[in-house]
Amino acid sequence: MRLPNNSLSALIAFYHSELNTIYESSEIDAIINLILEHYLGFSKTDVLIKQKENINQSDLLKLYFCCKELKNNTPIQYILKEAWFYNLKFYVNQHVLIPRPETEELVDIILKENQTALSFLDIGTGSGCIPISIKKKNETSAVYACDISKEALLVAKKNSEINKTFINFIELDILNNKEVEEKLNVTFDVIISNPPYIKFNEKNLLSKHVINNEPHIALFVNDEDDILFYKKIIDLCQQKLNSGGKLYFELNPLTAEAVLAYANNSRIFKDSKIINDMSGKMRFFIAQKN
């Protein structure tokens, strides 16, 4: 580790010199704050006032290997095995997607619009960030979550325990009609999904951080039908969404209008719309059943 001394300021300078071709300076500072809090228990204020303090050799080694992984394009959340979502801490590994700020926006919309809903279903739950965040705010509601991945469900169950919530988890391939009939034998006031929506031919548009680390099963959909999962879940609402209940999607802006058109043509809903996210992209679909 090429440091002039063991001070915190020297470590910070080292991180900037090693990572400046991968991250913006402000991103490096944010990563450093996360790392120092995780490994040394330093707050942002500590980072400012302890610049001249020395770090012991054992901790320096941990911080060095962390920097090495970052330089190999491993996301910081996978290195630390944690991510924050809706003010809750979640365990994450490479079997689940890293929770995104856009999904926090979706959860915020759902909670504001469904304060009296009695039952929720999250399809393709991954880390469980959506249903767990909902359950923390709607403690008396029945919350269900399904995923095709055994490994993802193990992560989601762990997060449910960490955040002291009870979620009904189901291992389920939502495209398999027989499985849906056998395992999903209740109806819901709210159905939610952030399904795979990136076409394989869009793969080159993604960063190395995503392509090399996050689970492809949760990212990509077959190029032949890029709204396959949306269509399946819309059709599912005929039997599984209660009258007056609501459906929420996180969308791929490139196919958002196709999803809306399919929903309108289904005649299942009395109202459906697309809402832009904070960056102005068509990101969220909301529909209310007849």
C-alpha positions in Angstrom: 0.0 0.0 0.0 1.8 3.1 -1.2 1.2 5.6 1.6 3.6 8.3 2.9 2.3 7.6 6.4 -0.6 5.9 8.1 -2.8 9.0 8.6 -6.4 9.2 7.5 -5.6 12.0 5.1 -3.0 9.8 3.4 -5.5 7.0 3.0 -8.1 9.4 1.5 -5.5 10.7 -1.0 -4.7 7.1 -1.9 -8.3 6.2 -2.6 -8.7 9.3 -4.9 -5.5 8.4 -6.8 -6.5 4.8 -7.3 -10.1 5.3 -8.2 -10.1 8.6 -10.1 -10.5 6.9 -13.5 -13.6 5.0 -12.4 -15.5 7.4 -10.2 -16.0 11.2 -9.9 -14.3 12.9 -7.0 -17.6 13.4 -5.1 -18.5 9.7 -5.6 -15.1 8.7 -4.1 -15.7 10.9 -1.1 -19.1 9.3 -0.6 -17.6 5.8 -0.9 -14.9 6.7 1.6 -17.5 7.9 4.1 -19.3 4.6 3.8 -16.1 2.5 4.2 -14.8 4.4 7.2 -18.2 4.2 8.9 -18.4 0.4 8.2 -14.8 -0.5 9.2 -13.8 2.2 11.7 -17.2 3.5 13.0 -16.3 7.0 11.8 -19.1 9.5 11.2 -18.7 12.2 8.5 -17.7 14.6 11.3 -15.0 12.2 12.4 -13.6 12.0 8.9 -13.2 15.8 8.9 -11.6 16.2 12.3 -9.4 13.1 12.4 -7.4 13.7 9.2 -4.1 13.6 11.0 -4.8 10.5 13.1 -3.0 7.3 12.3 -4.9 4.1 11.3 -3.5 0.8 12.6 -2.0 -1.7 10.3 -4.8 -4.2 10.6 -7.4 -1.7 9.6 -5.2 -0.3 6.8 -5.0 -3.8 5.2 -8.9 -4.1 5.2 -9.1 -0.7 3.6 -6.5 -1.5 1.1 -8.3 -4.7 -0.1 -11.6 -2.8 -0.2 -9.9 -0.3 -2.5 -8.6 -3.1 -4.6 -12.1 -4.6 -5.1 -13.5 -1.1 -6.0 -10.8 -0.8 -8.6 -12.0 -4.1 -10.1 -15.5 -2.5 -10.5 -17.1 -4.3 -7.6 -19.9 -2.1 -6.2 -19.3 -0.8 -2.7 -22.6 -2.4 -1.5 -21.4 -5.9 -2.4 -18.0 -5.3 -0.7 -19.6 -4.1 2.5 -22.6 -6.6 2.1 -25.0 -3.8 2.9 -27.2 -1.1 1.3 -29.5 1.5 2.7 -33.1 1.7 1.4 -35.9 3.8 2.7 -33.9 4.5 5.9 -33.5 0.7 6.5 -30.3 -1.3 6.3 -30.3 -4.3 4.0 -27.9 -7.2 3.5 -27.0 -7.6 -0.1 -24.8 -10.0 -2.1 -24.4 -10.9 -5.8 -27.7 -12.9 -5.9 -29.7 -9.7 -5.6 -29.8 -6.3 -7.3 -28.6 -3.4 -5.3 -31.6 -1.3 -4.3 -32.0 1.8 -6.4 -33.2 5.4 -5.5 -35.9 5.1 -8.2 -37.3 2.1 -6.3 -37.5 4.2 -3.1 -39.6 6.7 -5.1 -41.9 3.9 -6.0 -42.2 2.7 -2.4 -43.0 6.3 -1.4 -45.8 6.5 -3.9 -47.3 3.2 -2.9 -47.3 4.0 0.9 -48.9 7.4 0.4 -51.7 5.9 -1.8 -52.4 2.7 0.1 -52.5 3.6 3.8 -55.6 1.4 4.4 -54.6 -1.5 2.1 -54.8 -4.9 3.8 -52.7 -7.0 1.5 -49.6 -6.5 -0.7 -47.7 -8.7 -3.2 -44.2 -7.9 -4.5 -43.3 -10.0 -7.6 -39.6 -10.6 -8.1 -38.6 -9.4 -4.7 -34.8 -9.8 -4.8 -33.4 -8.4 -1.5 -36.9 -7.9 -0.2 -36.4 -4.1 0.1 -39.9 -3.3 -1.3 -42.1 -5.6 0.9 -40.0 -5.0 4.0 -40.2 -1.2 3.7 -44.0 -1.5 3.2 -44.4 -3.8 6.1 -42.5 -1.5 8.4 -45.1 1.3 7.7 -48.2 -1.0 7.4 -47.6 -3.3 10.3 -51.1 -4.8 10.2 -51.2 -5.6 6.5 -50.5 -9.0 5.1 -47.4 -8.7 2.9 -46.3 -11.4 0.4 -43.2 -11.6 -1.8 -42.1 -14.0 -4.4 -39.0 -14.7 -6.5 -37.8 -17.5 -8.8 -34.4 -17.5 -7.2 -33.8 -19.6 -4.1 -30.6 -17.6 -3.3 -32.5 -14.3 -3.6 -35.2 -15.5 -1.2 -32.5 -16.5 1.4 -31.3 -12.9 1.2 -34.8 -11.5 1.5 -35.6 -13.7 4.5 -32.4 -12.6 6.2 -33.4 -8.9 5.6 -36.8 -9.6 7.0 -35.2 -10.9 10.2 -32.7 -8.0 10.3 -35.6 -5.5 10.0 -37.9 -7.4 12.3 -40.8 -7.9 9.9 -42.9 -10.9 8.9 -43.2 -11.4 5.2 -44.9 -14.4 3.5 -42.1 -15.5 1.0 -42.9 -17.8 -1.9 -40.5 -19.4 -4.3 -42.3 -18.9 -7.6 -41.8 -18.6 -11.4 -44.4 -16.0 -12.3 -44.3 -17.2 -15.9 -45.3 -20.7 -14.9 -49.1 -20.9 -14.8 -49.2 -24.2 -12.9 -46.9 -22.8 -10.2 -48.9 -19.6 -9.9 -52.2 -21.6 -9.5 -50.7 -23.9 -6.8 -48.6 -21.4 -4.8 -50.5 -18.1 -5.1 -53.9 -18.9 -3.7 -54.9 -15.6 -2.2 -55.9 -12.2 -3.7 -54.4 -8.7 -3.0 -55.3 -5.1 -2.6 -51.9 -4.1 -4.1 -49.6 -5.8 -6.5 -46.1 -4.5 -7.2 -43.2 -5.5 -9.4 -39.9 -4.2 -10.6 -39.3 -7.1 -13.1 -36.4 -7.8 -15.5 -36.8 -5.3 -18.3 -33.4 -4.7 -20.0 -33.0 -6.3 -23.4 -29.9 -8.3 -24.1 -29.1 -6.1 -27.0 -28.9 -3.1 -24.6 -26.3 -4.9 -22.5 -23.5 -2.7 -23.8 -25.3 0.4 -22.4 -24.8 -0.8 -18.8 -21.7 -0.1 -16.7 -19.1 -2.7 -15.8 -20.3 -2.4 -12.2 -23.7 -3.8 -13.2 -22.7 -6.3 -15.9 -19.9 -7.9 -14.0 -21.7 -8.1 -10.6 -25.4 -7.9 -10.5 -27.6 -11.0 -11.2 -28.5 -11.2 -14.9 -31.7 -13.2 -14.1 -33.0 -10.0 -12.4 -31.8 -7.6 -15.1 -32.5 -9.1 -18.6 -35.5 -10.1 -20.6 -35.6 -11.9 -23.9 -35.2 -9.6 -26.8 -38.2 -11.2 -28.6 -40.7 -9.9 -26.0 -39.2 -7.2 -23.9 -42.4 -6.6 -21.9 -43.1 -10.3 -21.2 -43.1 -10.0 -17.4 -45.3 -6.9 -17.4 -47.9 -8.6 -19.7 -47.9 -11.7 -17.5 -48.4 -9.7 -14.3 -51.1 -7.5 -15.9 -53.0 -10.7 -16.9 -52.5 -12.1 -13.4 -54.4 -9.1 -12.0 -57.7 -10.5 -13.5 -57.7 -13.2 -10.8 -55.3 -12.0 -8.1 -55.9 -8.2 -7.7 -59.0 -7.3 -5.7 -61.7 -5.0 -7.3 -60.5 -1.4 -6.8 -57.0 -2.7 -6.1 -53.8 -1.1 -7.5 -51.0 -2.4 -9.7 -47.6 -0.7 -9.6 -44.6 -1.2 -11.9 -41.1 0.2 -12.1 -40.6 0.7 -15.8 -37.9 0.7 -18.5 -38.5 4.2 -20.1 -37.9 2.6 -23.5 -40.9 0.3 -23.2 -43.1 2.3 -20.8 -45.7 3.2 -23.4 -46.0 -0.4 -24.7 -46.8 -1.5 -21.1 -49.4 1.2 -20.7 -51.0 0.2 -24.1 -51.1 -3.4 -23.1 -52.8 -2.6 -19.8 -55.4 -0.4 -21.5 -56.1 -3.0 -24.1 -56.6 -5.6 -21.3 -59.7 -3.7 -20.0 -58.9 -4.9 -16.5 -58.3 -1.4 -15.2 -60.5 1.7 -14.9 -57.5 4.0 -14.7 -53.9 3.6 -15.7 -51.0 6.1 -16.1 -47.2 6.6 -16.2 -45.4 8.9 -13.8 -41.9 10.3 -14.3 -39.2 9.8 -11.8 -37.2 12.7 -10.2 -34.9 12.7 -13.2 -37.8 13.1 -15.6 -37.8 9.6 -17.1 -41.0 7.5 -17.6 -40.4 5.2 -14.6 -43.6 4.2 -12.8 -46.8 2.6 -13.9 -50.0 2.8 -11.8 -53.3 1.2 -12.5 -56.5 0.7 -10.6 -58.7 -2.3 -11.3 -62.3 -2.0 -12.2 
